[in-house]
Amino acid sequence: MSIRRRLTQEESRTAAMEAARALLIEAGPQAVTLKAVAARIGRTHANLLHHFGSASGLQKALASHLAKTICATIAEAVLATRAGIGSPRRVVDLTFDAFGKEGGGALASWMLLSGNEDALDPIVEAIHDMVDKVNGHDDEPMHEVTLSLVLMALGDAMMGEALSGSLGLGRETARDQAEKMLIEAAERAGITLAKG
């Protein structure tokens, strides 16, 4: 008989977030359930219910976790680009991948369709905090660029492949347009960005 090590509350939440993220990427948002996450980390459904309160609580915690970790990475890429050691394309790719490959767009859509009306709060707050950290609180032009970039990435995650194909455009067209927009906005703001 094996004895499981007792995890701290923080370790248990971290393990649950990692398992939920893996399930999201592997099988989509509908697979992110308390039962599935509990099974993946070798805990009970009741244990996760204690930590998150419900499946929607787990999904909201996952959205918050994803948003914070991804926004921190994007902020680093923005600052690196401004320092001449990154590129606008890296910022675009990270943003598009967050909503596409990382499942952020599917999770947000699933939560909204499931009636979790405050589902986007953690994502919106993390993006707002990141923009303020990188650009300052009153940088309206960069707020507008961020809005456009995030909406482009979300739309691309939802229907980019089908739409670009039906229009006879390459799959990278939306990313190319987002990169161009980011470069032009930086130039208008007098920010010199590394290219490449």
N, C-alpha and C positions, 0 to 999 in steps of 0.2 A: 504494500500500500504506500503510495507516494504522498508526501505532505507538501501542500502548496505553500509557498512563502506568502505571508500577508503583505499586501501592497499598501503603501500610504495612499491617502485620498488623491494626492497629486499624481502619483505613479499610476493609479487605477484610471484616472481621467485621461492621462497621456496615452496609456495603452489602448483605451477605448477610442480615442481620437485617431490614433494610427490605424487601428483596425477598421474604423468607419471610413477613413480616407481610402484605404485599400479596397474595401467593398464598393465604394462609390466609383472608383476608377475601373475596377474589374467588371462590375455588374450593373452599375447605374444606381440612381438615388433610391429606387424602390427596394433595393437590397439592404439599405442602411436601416436596419431594425434593431431594437434592443436585443432580441433573441439571437440574431445573426452576429452582432458584435460580441455579445456575451460568449457565444460558442467559440468565436475566433480567439478570444483572449483567455478562455478557460475559466470564466466567471459565471455567475448565475444571472438570470434575468432580473431577479430581485435586487442584486447588487447594482446593476446598471440603472434600474428604476430608482434606487436610492440616490444615485449621483445626478440623474438627468430628469427624473420626474415622469417622463413620457417619451414616446418616439419622436414627437415634435420637439421636445426639449433636447434630445440627442442631436437631431438634425440642426437645430439652431446653434448648439454648441459646436457642431462640425463646421457650419458656415462661418462662425466667428473664428474658429481655429484656422481654417483655410484662409480667410480674408487677412488675418493678422500676419500669418507666416508668408503668404504670397506678397502682400503689400510691403512687408519689410524687404523682401528680395527685390521688388520693383524699385523701391526707394533707393536701395544700394546701387542698382543699375543706372538710375537717373543721375545720381551724384557722381558715379564713375564716368558717365557720358560727359557730364559738365566738366569733369576734371581731365578729359581728354583720353581716358583709358577704357571707355566703353563706347557703345554706339546706340543711336536711336533705334536701330533695328532690334537690338537686344531688349530694349524696353517694350517695343511692340510685341515681340515674340513671347516674352514673359507674360504680358497682359492677355494675349490671345490664348496662350497655353493654359493660363489659370482658368479661363472659362471653358476651354475646349478639352484638352487632354487631362487636365486635373479635375474636371467634372463640376466646376463652379457654376457654369450656366445651367447644366441639367439639374443640379441640386436646387438652385434658386427657383427654377421653373416648377420643379416637383413640389417644393414647399408651398409655393403660392397656389398651385392647383389643389393641394391638400388642405387648403383653408388656413394655413399658418400665416396670418396676415402681417405679422411683424417679422416675417422671415428674412427680409432683406436688411433689417436694421443693422446687424453686425457687419454686413458687407459694406453698406453705405458708410457707416461710421469709420471702418478701417480705411476705406479709400479717402474719405475726408481728412482723417488724421494724417495719412501719408502725404497728401497734397499740401496740407498746411506745414508739415515738417520740411518738405522739400522746397516749397515755393513761398511760404509765408501765408498769412491769413487773408490778405486782401489782393491776391494775384488773380484777378478775374480772367485775363486771357488764358492763363494756364488752367484755371478751373474749367473753362470752356473746352480746352483741348482734352483735359482728363475726361470730361463728360462724353465727348465724341469718341475718344479712344475706347472707353469702357463699353459704350453702347455698340460700337463697331465689333468689339471682341465678343460681346454677348450675342449679338445677331449672327456673327460668323459661327459661333458654337452651335446655335440653334438650326440655322439653315444655310450656312455659307457654302458647303460643298454642293448641295443640290442647286442653289441659285447660281453660283458661278458656273457650274456645268451647263445649266439650261441657257445661260447667256453666252456660252462659248468662251468664257474667260478662264484663265489659269487659276488654280486653287490658291495661289499666293496673292492674288489681285487685291483683296481687302487689306492684307498686311502691307502690301506695297503702298496703297493709298494712305493707310494710317501712318506709315513711316514718313511719307511725303508731308502729310499734315503736321506731324510732330516737328520736323525740320523747319518748315515754313513758320510755324508758330514761335519756335525758339528764335529764329532770325528776326521776326517782327519785335520780339521782346528784347533783342540785343544780346541773346545768349548764344555763345559759340559752342557748338557741339562737335564732338569727334564723329567722324563718319566711317562707315565700314562694317 
